[in-house]
Amino acid sequence: MDTLAYGSTAPTPWATPLIYPQAAWYAALCLFALCAVVLAIRATAMIAAGNYEKLAEEFHPKGAIEELEEEISDLERR
């Protein structure tokens, strides 16, 4: 809202109004938040239903040992 109120522009020779890139950034942020909420609700429903196999299949949460193995193999490749 401040961008519109002040008429802010980019400090470039084109002086693009900042509302355009900020609007695109805000739209992407809202889309990300919506996807995150939908996935969180879906995972919570799977946990509540006791469907742990499907949860592991779709979201594949990694354990500490699996994370450590990945880091060690990455370190060896360097």
N, C-alpha and C positions, 0 to 999 in steps of 0.2 A: 504494500500500500504506500510505503514511503517513496518507492521508486516512481510511482505514478504522481504522487503529490509534489515531489521535487522536480520531476521531469528529468531524472538522471540519465546520462548517456555514457557510453564507453569512451575512455580517454584515447581514442584512435582518430585518425583523419576522417573516418566515416561517421563518427559520433552516433553509433547505433543506439537507439533507445534500449536501456537495460531490461525493460519489461519483457522483451521477447526471449532472450536466453534464460531469464529467471522463470518465466512461465513454463518453458520446456523442462527446466530442472525441477520445478515444483510438481509438474504433471508426472514425471518419472518417479519422484519421491512418493507421491500418492499411490501410484501403481505398485511400487515395491511394498509399501505398507499394507495395501490390500492383499497382495499375494502372501505376505508374511502372516497376516491374521488368518487367512483361509487355511494355510498349511498348518498353523498352530491349532486351529479348531479341529482339523482333520486328524492330526496326531493325537490330540487329547481324546477325541472320540474313540480312536483305536485303543488307546490305553484303558479308557473306561470300559470298553467292551471286552477287554482282556485278549485282544487280537495282536499279541506281541510278534508273532511270526510275520504277519502282513506289515506291521510297523517296521520291523527290521528289514523286510524286503524293499519297501518303498523309500524309507528314509536312510537306511544303512548307517546307523550310528556306530562310530568306531570306538573300540575299547582302548585302554591305555597301552596294552601290549601291541596292538595293531598300529597305533600311532608311532610307538617307539621303533617298531620294525621298519616302517616307512622312512623315518628320520635316519636310521642307521644305513639303509640301502641308499638313500639320497646322499649321505655323507660319503659312502664308499665310492659313488660315481664321481664325486668331485675329485 
